[in-house]
Amino acid sequence: MTRRATGRRPPAIRRPVDALDGIRAPRTPAGVVLGADATGAPVTLAVLRPVGTRIVVLGALHLARQIALRTVAQGARLEVTTGRADVWEPVARAAADPGRVHVTTADTGGDGPDDAHERTPGDTDAVLTVRDRGAAPVAPGAAADRAWRTTLVVLPSLTPAVADAADDADVVLLGRMPPQEADLATRLWRLSDPMAETLRTLPDQGVVALGRNLWRRLDLVTAARETAVLGPVRRA
């Protein structure tokens, strides 16, 4: 039996309805959690924005799939065009609503399924379009450049052939690089010697977020359920 608390109840606080507009609840920065910095603080990325966004992931397939999984959890639709559908099917199966995730094989041709699937009333306008190995790039002016459309390009390595695509991104997420790729990254983004050394020596879970006036070193943080879906962290 629960004992009822004794004593007088504190008086109710009465405020005019208009005052509710001034109430703000504390909150952490919005976005998808990429990982944690050296202090253990979460590092987030605004994957879905009211402007078209381009993200490139280099040498970190696990991170790309983790971003996709977490973005779907926020209510976005996911459209994947890839030459390795087997690595993306687990993401589709793990979604709360698998119907909002579509994986298309790159060798089927076409420009991918963006906005091609029938939508129902109440669907969010936010779409994450993933272009993985073997997928054709999205040309400027395509649907992915509209508001709440984000294109995530997954590249296994940095080469002169893909340097322009990486340099054109709003944010580049870099995994560990072999020396020749780190040298190319140094020339492309005018990195310092310590930055280049960081790229060469990142652990498997290490990532660098690179953008205009941005250099952020972080470590991936993956929940047990995500590990069950995505497998162990490894460079790819």
C-alpha beads as a LAMMPS data file, in Angstrom:
LAMMPS data file: protein, C-alpha beads

236 atoms
235 bonds

1 atom types
1 bond types

-500.0 500.0 xlo xhi
-500.0 500.0 ylo yhi
-500.0 500.0 zlo zhi

Masses

1 110.0

Atoms # bond

1 1 1 0.000 0.000 0.000
2 1 1 1.390 3.395 -0.970
3 1 1 1.450 5.955 1.795
4 1 1 -0.102 9.240 0.786
5 1 1 2.202 12.224 1.139
6 1 1 1.262 14.536 3.963
7 1 1 1.389 18.297 4.069
8 1 1 -0.132 21.008 1.949
9 1 1 -0.032 20.826 -1.816
10 1 1 2.054 23.652 -3.361
11 1 1 -0.049 26.336 -4.997
12 1 1 -0.668 26.054 -8.747
13 1 1 1.264 28.424 -10.996
14 1 1 -1.066 30.408 -13.200
15 1 1 0.259 32.167 -16.274
16 1 1 -1.520 33.784 -19.226
17 1 1 -1.734 31.616 -22.338
18 1 1 0.458 34.055 -24.283
19 1 1 3.310 33.355 -21.876
20 1 1 3.605 29.801 -23.223
21 1 1 5.312 31.183 -26.313
22 1 1 8.229 32.209 -24.153
23 1 1 8.813 28.768 -22.649
24 1 1 11.762 26.898 -24.132
25 1 1 12.892 23.433 -23.125
26 1 1 16.662 22.850 -23.132
27 1 1 17.814 20.629 -25.954
28 1 1 20.954 19.313 -27.560
29 1 1 21.918 20.277 -31.139
30 1 1 19.625 18.649 -33.702
31 1 1 20.916 16.211 -36.271
32 1 1 22.172 12.679 -36.665
33 1 1 24.779 11.625 -34.124
34 1 1 27.975 10.704 -35.978
35 1 1 30.044 9.777 -32.947
36 1 1 31.871 11.338 -30.017
37 1 1 34.786 13.741 -29.741
38 1 1 37.840 13.353 -27.523
39 1 1 35.855 14.469 -24.461
40 1 1 33.052 11.976 -25.106
41 1 1 30.614 14.693 -26.195
42 1 1 28.296 13.715 -29.084
43 1 1 29.109 15.081 -32.523
44 1 1 26.029 15.604 -34.701
45 1 1 25.481 16.343 -38.374
46 1 1 22.387 18.053 -39.796
47 1 1 21.818 15.495 -42.539
48 1 1 18.311 16.782 -43.329
49 1 1 18.120 20.524 -43.965
50 1 1 15.746 23.003 -45.633
51 1 1 18.310 23.333 -48.431
52 1 1 19.702 20.693 -50.755
53 1 1 22.716 19.022 -49.145
54 1 1 25.555 16.868 -50.435
55 1 1 27.621 14.613 -48.196
56 1 1 30.530 12.431 -49.296
57 1 1 31.734 9.479 -47.231
58 1 1 35.211 8.236 -48.116
59 1 1 36.463 4.868 -46.956
60 1 1 33.827 4.467 -44.236
61 1 1 30.953 2.300 -45.503
62 1 1 29.946 1.447 -41.941
63 1 1 29.470 5.155 -41.187
64 1 1 27.428 5.689 -44.370
65 1 1 25.051 2.869 -43.439
66 1 1 24.855 4.084 -39.844
67 1 1 23.916 7.588 -41.048
68 1 1 21.243 6.079 -43.299
69 1 1 19.827 3.935 -40.491
70 1 1 19.637 6.876 -38.092
71 1 1 18.193 9.224 -40.714
72 1 1 15.392 6.762 -41.457
73 1 1 14.710 6.604 -37.724
74 1 1 14.071 10.364 -37.867
75 1 1 11.281 9.806 -40.378
76 1 1 13.019 10.368 -43.713
77 1 1 12.647 8.182 -46.746
78 1 1 15.774 6.407 -47.978
79 1 1 16.565 5.757 -51.633
80 1 1 19.728 3.745 -52.282
81 1 1 21.316 3.072 -55.661
82 1 1 24.257 0.698 -55.329
83 1 1 26.336 -1.944 -57.018
84 1 1 26.382 -3.959 -53.790
85 1 1 22.772 -4.272 -52.698
86 1 1 23.629 -7.016 -50.202
87 1 1 25.300 -4.520 -47.845
88 1 1 22.263 -2.208 -47.864
89 1 1 19.475 -4.769 -47.558
90 1 1 20.060 -5.122 -43.775
91 1 1 19.373 -1.387 -43.420
92 1 1 16.077 -1.803 -45.278
93 1 1 15.068 -4.793 -43.154
94 1 1 15.897 -2.951 -39.912
95 1 1 13.689 0.044 -40.700
96 1 1 10.508 0.395 -38.654
97 1 1 8.660 0.885 -41.955
98 1 1 10.579 -1.052 -44.642
99 1 1 8.274 0.456 -47.266
100 1 1 10.041 3.789 -46.813
101 1 1 13.412 2.298 -47.782
102 1 1 14.161 1.369 -51.394
103 1 1 17.375 -0.264 -52.596
104 1 1 17.992 -0.276 -56.342
105 1 1 20.801 -2.111 -58.092
106 1 1 23.001 0.294 -60.025
107 1 1 23.282 -1.922 -63.098
108 1 1 19.530 -1.641 -63.742
109 1 1 20.196 1.747 -65.294
110 1 1 18.318 5.012 -64.877
111 1 1 18.888 7.831 -62.456
112 1 1 17.674 6.024 -59.346
113 1 1 14.291 5.953 -57.652
114 1 1 14.169 9.464 -56.173
115 1 1 10.489 10.428 -55.762
116 1 1 9.440 7.563 -58.046
117 1 1 7.635 5.588 -55.360
118 1 1 4.060 6.319 -54.505
119 1 1 3.712 8.443 -51.394
120 1 1 0.828 8.513 -48.970
121 1 1 -0.681 11.519 -47.163
122 1 1 1.427 12.443 -44.159
123 1 1 4.711 11.275 -45.690
124 1 1 7.615 13.514 -44.811
125 1 1 9.223 15.475 -47.637
126 1 1 12.703 14.595 -46.352
127 1 1 14.608 12.145 -48.544
128 1 1 18.128 10.782 -48.188
129 1 1 19.443 9.555 -51.539
130 1 1 22.487 7.297 -51.315
131 1 1 24.745 6.819 -54.327
132 1 1 27.000 3.898 -53.560
133 1 1 29.585 2.019 -55.610
134 1 1 28.529 1.772 -59.254
135 1 1 25.801 4.419 -59.012
136 1 1 25.740 7.357 -61.412
137 1 1 26.360 10.760 -59.803
138 1 1 23.482 13.169 -59.284
139 1 1 23.759 16.145 -61.588
140 1 1 23.320 19.688 -60.202
141 1 1 19.695 20.802 -60.416
142 1 1 18.329 17.315 -59.842
143 1 1 15.694 16.556 -57.219
144 1 1 18.396 16.004 -54.612
145 1 1 19.238 19.731 -54.750
146 1 1 15.777 20.708 -53.510
147 1 1 14.845 21.494 -49.924
148 1 1 14.946 18.507 -47.568
149 1 1 16.783 16.426 -50.192
150 1 1 20.212 15.143 -49.209
151 1 1 22.551 13.148 -51.401
152 1 1 25.098 10.910 -49.698
153 1 1 27.829 9.671 -52.036
154 1 1 29.803 6.666 -50.780
155 1 1 33.301 6.306 -52.226
156 1 1 35.673 3.470 -51.300
157 1 1 38.736 5.616 -51.954
158 1 1 39.915 9.078 -52.993
159 1 1 41.264 9.214 -56.542
160 1 1 41.752 12.039 -59.048
161 1 1 38.658 10.763 -60.892
162 1 1 36.362 11.411 -57.909
163 1 1 38.184 14.410 -56.436
164 1 1 35.735 16.910 -57.955
165 1 1 32.736 15.091 -56.477
166 1 1 34.360 15.121 -53.047
167 1 1 35.414 18.758 -53.300
168 1 1 31.867 19.807 -54.270
169 1 1 30.310 18.344 -51.101
170 1 1 29.012 20.363 -48.173
171 1 1 30.655 17.895 -45.792
172 1 1 33.187 15.119 -46.408
173 1 1 33.520 12.317 -43.861
174 1 1 36.888 10.604 -44.102
175 1 1 37.991 7.230 -42.820
176 1 1 41.607 6.098 -42.603
177 1 1 43.528 6.665 -45.839
178 1 1 46.573 4.958 -47.305
179 1 1 49.527 7.322 -47.877
180 1 1 48.786 8.113 -51.526
181 1 1 45.173 9.040 -50.761
182 1 1 46.215 11.141 -47.783
183 1 1 48.696 12.970 -50.049
184 1 1 45.927 13.678 -52.579
185 1 1 43.614 14.882 -49.792
186 1 1 46.383 17.175 -48.542
187 1 1 46.723 18.794 -51.962
188 1 1 42.985 18.927 -52.622
189 1 1 42.001 20.555 -49.321
190 1 1 45.351 22.175 -48.428
191 1 1 45.719 20.238 -45.226
192 1 1 48.576 20.659 -42.790
193 1 1 51.108 17.891 -42.185
194 1 1 49.541 16.973 -38.806
195 1 1 46.109 16.705 -40.483
196 1 1 47.518 14.439 -43.199
197 1 1 49.153 12.256 -40.534
198 1 1 45.817 12.006 -38.734
199 1 1 44.194 10.647 -41.911
200 1 1 46.942 8.032 -42.284
201 1 1 46.676 6.795 -38.709
202 1 1 42.948 6.827 -37.927
203 1 1 41.723 3.662 -36.191
204 1 1 38.860 1.720 -37.776
205 1 1 36.307 3.656 -35.717
206 1 1 38.010 7.013 -36.363
207 1 1 36.474 9.626 -38.690
208 1 1 37.341 13.169 -39.720
209 1 1 34.538 15.562 -40.663
210 1 1 35.835 18.055 -43.218
211 1 1 34.094 21.107 -44.636
212 1 1 34.405 24.827 -45.077
213 1 1 36.121 26.017 -41.887
214 1 1 35.567 22.548 -40.433
215 1 1 38.020 19.901 -39.271
216 1 1 36.624 17.584 -36.598
217 1 1 38.138 14.329 -35.399
218 1 1 35.670 11.890 -33.844
219 1 1 35.115 8.225 -33.054
220 1 1 32.050 6.268 -34.115
221 1 1 29.661 5.221 -31.386
222 1 1 27.448 2.319 -32.436
223 1 1 24.631 0.875 -30.348
224 1 1 24.415 -2.882 -29.851
225 1 1 21.298 -3.076 -32.047
226 1 1 23.088 -1.200 -34.848
227 1 1 26.087 -3.534 -34.585
228 1 1 23.719 -6.476 -34.972
229 1 1 22.439 -4.921 -38.216
230 1 1 25.650 -3.442 -39.646
231 1 1 28.324 -5.758 -38.281
232 1 1 31.677 -4.633 -36.859
233 1 1 33.220 -1.285 -37.764
234 1 1 35.789 -1.599 -40.548
235 1 1 37.243 0.528 -43.300
236 1 1 35.635 -0.053 -46.710

Bonds

1 1 1 2
2 1 2 3
3 1 3 4
4 1 4 5
5 1 5 6
6 1 6 7
7 1 7 8
8 1 8 9
9 1 9 10
10 1 10 11
11 1 11 12
12 1 12 13
13 1 13 14
14 1 14 15
15 1 15 16
16 1 16 17
17 1 17 18
18 1 18 19
19 1 19 20
20 1 20 21
21 1 21 22
22 1 22 23
23 1 23 24
24 1 24 25
25 1 25 26
26 1 26 27
27 1 27 28
28 1 28 29
29 1 29 30
30 1 30 31
31 1 31 32
32 1 32 33
33 1 33 34
34 1 34 35
35 1 35 36
36 1 36 37
37 1 37 38
38 1 38 39
39 1 39 40
40 1 40 41
41 1 41 42
42 1 42 43
43 1 43 44
44 1 44 45
45 1 45 46
46 1 46 47
47 1 47 48
48 1 48 49
49 1 49 50
50 1 50 51
51 1 51 52
52 1 52 53
53 1 53 54
54 1 54 55
55 1 55 56
56 1 56 57
57 1 57 58
58 1 58 59
59 1 59 60
60 1 60 61
61 1 61 62
62 1 62 63
63 1 63 64
64 1 64 65
65 1 65 66
66 1 66 67
67 1 67 68
68 1 68 69
69 1 69 70
70 1 70 71
71 1 71 72
72 1 72 73
73 1 73 74
74 1 74 75
75 1 75 76
76 1 76 77
77 1 77 78
78 1 78 79
79 1 79 80
80 1 80 81
81 1 81 82
82 1 82 83
83 1 83 84
84 1 84 85
85 1 85 86
86 1 86 87
87 1 87 88
88 1 88 89
89 1 89 90
90 1 90 91
91 1 91 92
92 1 92 93
93 1 93 94
94 1 94 95
95 1 95 96
96 1 96 97
97 1 97 98
98 1 98 99
99 1 99 100
100 1 100 101
101 1 101 102
102 1 102 103
103 1 103 104
104 1 104 105
105 1 105 106
106 1 106 107
107 1 107 108
108 1 108 109
109 1 109 110
110 1 110 111
111 1 111 112
112 1 112 113
113 1 113 114
114 1 114 115
115 1 115 116
116 1 116 117
117 1 117 118
118 1 118 119
119 1 119 120
120 1 120 121
121 1 121 122
122 1 122 123
123 1 123 124
124 1 124 125
125 1 125 126
126 1 126 127
127 1 127 128
128 1 128 129
129 1 129 130
130 1 130 131
131 1 131 132
132 1 132 133
133 1 133 134
134 1 134 135
135 1 135 136
136 1 136 137
137 1 137 138
138 1 138 139
139 1 139 140
140 1 140 141
141 1 141 142
142 1 142 143
143 1 143 144
144 1 144 145
145 1 145 146
146 1 146 147
147 1 147 148
148 1 148 149
149 1 149 150
150 1 150 151
151 1 151 152
152 1 152 153
153 1 153 154
154 1 154 155
155 1 155 156
156 1 156 157
157 1 157 158
158 1 158 159
159 1 159 160
160 1 160 161
161 1 161 162
162 1 162 163
163 1 163 164
164 1 164 165
165 1 165 166
166 1 166 167
167 1 167 168
168 1 168 169
169 1 169 170
170 1 170 171
171 1 171 172
172 1 172 173
173 1 173 174
174 1 174 175
175 1 175 176
176 1 176 177
177 1 177 178
178 1 178 179
179 1 179 180
180 1 180 181
181 1 181 182
182 1 182 183
183 1 183 184
184 1 184 185
185 1 185 186
186 1 186 187
187 1 187 188
188 1 188 189
189 1 189 190
190 1 190 191
191 1 191 192
192 1 192 193
193 1 193 194
194 1 194 195
195 1 195 196
196 1 196 197
197 1 197 198
198 1 198 199
199 1 199 200
200 1 200 201
201 1 201 202
202 1 202 203
203 1 203 204
204 1 204 205
205 1 205 206
206 1 206 207
207 1 207 208
208 1 208 209
209 1 209 210
210 1 210 211
211 1 211 212
212 1 212 213
213 1 213 214
214 1 214 215
215 1 215 216
216 1 216 217
217 1 217 218
218 1 218 219
219 1 219 220
220 1 220 221
221 1 221 222
222 1 222 223
223 1 223 224
224 1 224 225
225 1 225 226
226 1 226 227
227 1 227 228
228 1 228 229
229 1 229 230
230 1 230 231
231 1 231 232
232 1 232 233
233 1 233 234
234 1 234 235
235 1 235 236
